[in-house]
Amino acid sequence: RILWHSFRNLLPIIVVVGVFQFLILQQVPEGLGSMVVGLGIVVLGVALFLQGLEMGVFPIGKSLSDEFAAKGSLPWLMIFGFFMGFSAVIAEPALIAVAEQAEAISEGRIDPLTLRLLVALSVGVVIALGVFRTIMGYPLHWFMITGYVLVVSVTWFAPPEIVGLAYDSGGVTTNIVTVPLIAALGIGLASSIRGRNPLLDGFGLVALAVMVPMISVQLYGAVVYASDAPVVAVLHDAADTTQLHWLLKGIVDLATMVRDVLPIIITVLFFQYLILKRPLTNPKQIIFGFALVIIGLYAFVIGLKLGLFPIGTNMAAQLIELQQMGFVYLFAFMIGFATTMAEPALLAIGQQAEQAAPGRVRGDVIRILVAIGVAVGITIGVHRIITGDSIHYYIMGGYTLVIFLTWLAPKYIVPLAFDLGGVTTSEVTVPLVTALGIGLATHIEGRNVLIDGFGLIAFASIFPIVTVMLYAIVMEQLARRRHSSDSKVSS
């Protein structure tokens, strides 16, 4: 079942790439055999990873959340939230992929481990803050408006080399590992506290986890690029260099995977034995689950290098050579829409929203709205790369629109809308979209790979928030008009 689930997530990408490759480009890509093998390894890796999460990580995470909610200790809940956020993000496959891409493109100037630690610390702090907000019942929209005003302000002063990467780093923090853990923590707390609404107070942790890394990574970039050392961002003969780089780094040491998952294991054991002072209910299953997580993560990273990264860069090169930019836009839109419709985290959030607000929120409508938002966002991001426009203005304009809509939207939809912006980029979609952006920046003359190559994930996170809020605003206005007309008829 898990293997089929993993393959189904990859299927939309295979269909879209196949249609473009054989009907529009009408050619067989170079290295097709290794790409197919890579895709197979990705499917197997994600399947093992998900199975390990279900057997080991999720049950114990939920159990710990329930125990701390029952104890009702605010300091310990916040400390637990911090460590759960940190330990989940440090092992996030999509963040590993983006961090390694950043190291390669920046010629080692951006350290991947430092970037991941910074993002993980940011998420840990903000999950603790989100737990505090849920328990105290403070409205989310004030946190989001204040936060994104700060994000936009920092963007204005941040070095151009870091902006796209910073927003992409925020976009990939909430994914295959973090969304179920964080969402379960928020909704569980809101459900267990009297006077809290699961829709208003339970959602929002995912949104906060996306926002704060955008600020911290931009500040990190300001420090990294403050020196006078020259920045080599444009790669000469970049296609060959990039492919060779990923092939050489494809065999990742298994010890690195253990190091990545170790924070989750330490967090679980620390809180289980030293704070709650209770033994694990099923230690053999949990140990086996964590072993599957490590093996699956190892296979996933190898599969990325062999399959998804080459597909993204090759498709970008072939579409540019075709010299018909309309197909580039169409490919971006189709990839965004197709992959989002199959996104498992989106399905989970949609189901949780329906349960939290029966009759007010429909999961199938949400999926379509979010898929349209992602497709539009990636298409706009591709347009920015093609035209060479500054990402600053696009990002600041997008989040200014989000802030404005937050004022107008019905308050019940705000936490859900922001969370939906954080669950749209899957562990399969992120590497392909990242590679597509870098491939376009590599093959379009005059583009800087570091400045122009990143940012597509950020656009995929912004526009679902816009589409969901716009839908809620329109539906509320229609409901008011119907109510007004009904009142006139009855009078």
N, C-alpha and C positions, 0 to 999 in steps of 0.2 A: 504493500500500500504506500509506504513512504517513498519507495523507489519510483513508483508511478507518479506520485505527487511531485517529486523532484523533476522528473522528465516533463510533466505537464507545464511546469514553470518555464522550462527551456523551449518548449514546443513553439510558442509564438515567435520567438527570435529565429528559430530554424525556418519556419514558414516564410517570414518576411524576407530574410536573407536569401532563401532559395528562390522566391519569386523574383527578386531583383537580380540575383546572380544569373539565372537561366532565361528569364523572359526579357529583361531590360538590358543587362550587360551582355548576355548571351556568351558567356565564357566560363570555364572552370577555373576557380581560384588556385593560385600557387600554394603548394603545401596542403592540399585538401585532405590528404590522409592524416597528417598530424593534427589538423583542426578537428576532424571527426573523432580521433582518439581523445583529444583534449576535452571535447564536449562530453564524451562518454565518462571521462574521469570526473568532470564537474558534476554530472548527474549523480554518480556514485558517491562523490565526496559530500554533496549536499544531503543526499539521502542518509548517509551514516551520521552526519552532523545533526540532522533533525531528529533521528532516532535516539541519538545520545542525549539531546536536549530533553526529549520526552521522557526518557528513562531516568535521567539523573538530575539535570539542572532545574527544569521546571517544577517537578514535584517538591523538591526540597526548598526551592525559592518561594513557592506558594505557601508551604508549610511554615516557613520562617515568617513570612508576611502576616499570616493569620495569627501566629503566636504573639508577635509584637503588637498587632492591633488589639488583641485581647488584653495584653498587659497595659496598654494605654499610656505608655511612657513616651512623651514627646521627644526628649533628647535621644533615647535609644532608637526610636523610629527614624529620626533624622540621620543618626549615625549609620543605621542599617541601610537607609536609602542611599546615602553617599557611597558606601562600599558596594552595594548591588549595582549602582550606576557605573562606578569605576570599573569593577571587575567584568561586567558584561561588555562594555565598550572596548576595553583593551584587547578582547578576543574577537572583535567584530571582523569577519572576513572582508567585507567591502571597504572598511577603513584601512585594513592592511594593504589592500590592492591600491587604493588611492595614495597612501603614504609612500609605497614603493615606486609608484609612477612619479610622484613629486621628487623623490630623491634622484631618480634617473634624469628627469628633465632639468632639474636645477643643478646638475653635475655635482651632487653631493652636498650642496649648500644647505638644503633642508634635510635634517636628519629624521628618518622615518620613525624611529623609536621615540625621539623627543616629541614629534608631532602627535603620535598616538597617545603618549602619556599626558600631553597637554589637553587633548580632546577628552580623554577619559577622566582626568581631574575636573574638567569643566562640567562634564555630564554628572559626575558624582556630586559636586556642589549644588548643581541646579535641581537634581532629584531631591536632595535634602530640603532645598527651598520649596519645591513643589509639595513635598509631604507636609511641610509647615503650612502652606497655603490651604491644602485640603482639610487639614485638621482645624485650622482657624476659620475656614469658610470665606476667605477673601476672594473677591471676583477675579477671574483669570485675566479679563481684558485689560485691567490696569497694568498687570505684570507684562503682558505682551506688548502693549503700546509703548510703555517705558523702555522695554528691552529693545524693541526694533527701532525706536528713535535713537537709542545708543548705538545699535548696529549700523544704521545709516550714517550717523555722525563719524564713527570710527572709519567707515569705508571711505569717506571723503578725504581722510588724511593717510590712509594705508598705502603702502607701495603697490603699484599696479601688478607686480609679479606675484603677490600673495592673495589678491582679492578673490579670484576665481577659485583657488585652492581652498581658501578659508570657507567660502560658502559651500563648496563641495564637501568639505570635512564635516560641516554641520549637517548636511543632507544625508550623509551615510552613517551617522551615529545611531540612528533608530532603524533597526533592520531585523534580520533573522534572529538575533539573540535578544536584543534589547526590548523590542516592542511588546512581546507577550509578557515579559517580566515586569516592565514598567507599567503597562496598562493594567495588569492584574493587581499590582500594588495600589495604584490610584483608585480603581473602581472598588477594590476590596475595602480600602479605608473609608471611602465615601459611603459604601453600603453598611458598614458596621457602626458608623457614627450617627447618632440621632440628629435629625434636622438637616442632614446633608443630602443633596440630590446627586445620584450617580452620573447623570448627564452633565450637569453644571460643575460639579466638584470632583467627579471621578476622572474625567478626561482632562488633558492639559499637560500632564507630565512629559509626554512624548514631545509636545511642542516646545516646552522649555528646554528639553535636551537637545533640540535642533538649534535653538537660538544662541545659547551662550558660547559654544565652540566657535561660532562665526566671529565673535568678538575677540576671544583669546588667541585664535590663530592669526588674525590680522595684527594683533599687538606683537605676537611672536615674529611675524614677518617684518614688522617695523624695526625690531631689534636685529634680525638676521641681515636685513638689507641696509642697515644704518652705516656699515663700513664702506670704505671707498674701493673695495676689491671689485674688479670687473665681474659682471654677471654674464655667463655664457648660457643664453636661453635658447637660441636658435640652433638646432642640430643640423649640421651639414650631412647630407646623405642620411637623413634621420630615419627613413624607413628601415634601412638595413641595420643601422645602429640599434634602433629600438627593438627590432625582432631578435637580433643577436643578444642584446642585453637580457631580454626576458627568457630566451632559451637557456642562456648561461645561468640565470638565477632560478630556473624552473625547479631544480631539485633542492627544495628547502630542507634544511636539517630538521629532523623530527624533534630535536631538543628545543628548537625555536617554538614549535607548536605547543610543547609542554609549558614553556615559559609564558606563552600567550594565555593559556587556560588556567595557569597556576593561581592568578588572583581570585578567580571564582572559587576554586577549591579552598584556598586559605580563608576567604570570607565565610563560606558555608561552615567550615569546621570551627572557626573562631566563634561565630555566633551560636552555633548549635551546642558546642561543648562548654565554652567558657562563659557565655552570657545566659543562655537558656538552661544550660546544664542538663541536657537531655541527649540520649544516644540517638543515632540515626535509626529510622524504622526499618530500612531495608538496605544495609550497607553494601552487599554484594551487587545488587542491581544498580545502585548509585555509582559504585566504582566502575562497573562495566559501562554505564552510560557516559561517564567522563572519558573513558578510554575511547569510545566511539566518537566522541566530540573531537578528540585530538587527532585520531586517524582521519576522520572526515575532513577536518580543517586542512590537514596536510595534503590530502588528495585534491581538495578544492583549489588550493593555491597552485599546485602543479597543473591542474586542468586549465586554470586561467591563462597561464603562460603559453600553453600549447594550443588552446582553442579560442577563447573569447577575445583576448587581446589582439591576436593576428586577424581575426574576423573584422573587428572594428577598424583597425588601421588599413587593412586591404580594401574594405568597402569604401572607406573615405577616399583612398587613392584612385580606385576605379571610377567612382562617381565624379570626381574632379576631372579625370582624364576624358570622361564622356562630354564635358563642357556643356552640360545642360543642368543648370542649377535647380531647375524645377524638380528633378528626380532626387536631388539631395534633400530638399525640403520635404518631399513626399516620403522618403525613406525615414527621415527623422520623425515625422508625424506618425507613421505606421508603427515604428518600433515603440514609440512612447505609448500609443493607445493599446496595442496588442499585449505588451508585457504587463501593463498596469492592470488590465482586465483579469490577468491570471495571478496577480500578486496575492500570496497567501496572507500576509499581514493585513492587507486591505480587507480581505474577506473576514478576518477575525475581528477587526475594529468595527466593520459594518454590522456584524452579528451582535457585538457587545452594545452598539449604539441602539439597535432595534430593541434589545432587551431592556436597556436603560430608559428608553422613551417610546413605549409602544404607541403606534399610531401617528407619531410626529416625525419619525425618521424611518426611511426605507433603505435597506441595505443595497438593493439592486440599483436604485436611483443614484445612491452615493457612489457606487463603483463606476457608473457611466460618467458622472460629473467629474470624478477624480481622474479617470482615464483621459477625458477630453482636456482637462487642465494640464496633465503631464505632456500629452501630445503637443498642445499649443506651446507649452513652456520650452520643450526641447527644440521645437521648430524655430521659435524666437531666438533661442540660444545659438542655433546653427546659423541663423541669419546674421547674428552679431559677429560670429567668426568670419563668415564670408565677406561682410562689409568692412571688417576691421574696426568697428566702433568700440569705444571704451566700455568695459563692463561696468565701470562705476555708475554711469548714468542709467543703464538698464536695471541694475540691482537696486539702486536708490529709488528709481521710479517705481519698480515693482513693489518694494516694501512700503513706499509712501502710499500706494494704492491699497495695500493690505491694511495699513494703519487707518486709512480713511474708511474702508469698508467695516473695520472692527467697530467703529463708532456707530455705523448705520445698522449693522446686522442685528437680528434678534439675539439676545444674550444666550439663549439656550444652545445656539449653533456654534458660538465662538470657540469654546474648548475643543469640540469635535473637529471643526474646520482646521484649526491649527495642528491637531494631531494627525489629520489626514494628509497634511502637507509633509509630515515626517515619515510616513509609511509607504511612500510611493516608489521608492527606489530599492529594488530587490537585490539580493546577493548575486543574481545573474545579470540583471539590467545594468547595475553600476559599472562593472568592468567594461562592458560593451560600449556604453555611452561615453565613458571616460576615454576609451581608446578611439572612439569616433571623433571626439573633440580634438584630441591630440593629433590624430591622422589628418583631419581637415587643416589644422594650424600648420602642420608639417608640409603639406602639399600645395597650400595657397601661398603664392609669392608675397613676401613682405610681412607675413605673420610671425609673431614671436610665440614659440610653443608654450613657454611658461605663462605668459600673459594671456594669450588667446585660447590655449588648449583646454584649460580648465573652466568650469562654470556651468556646463550643461546640467549637472545634477542640481545645482542651485535653482535654475529655471524650472526644473521638474518639481521642485519643492514649493516654489512660490505660487504657481498658477492654480494648483488644486485648491488652495486656500481661497483664491479669488472666485473660482467657479462655484464652490460650495456656498460661500457667503452670498454671492449674487443670487443664486437659486433661492436661498432662504429669504432674502430681501424681497424678491419678486413674489414668492409664494405668500409671504406675510401681507404684502400689498393687495394681492388678489383676494386673500381671505377677508381683509378689512372691507374691500369693495363689496364682496358678497354679503357680508354682515350688514353693511350700510344699506344695500339695496333691499335686503330682507326686512330690515327695520322699517324702511319707507313703505314697503308693500303691506306689512302688518299694521302700520299706523293709518 
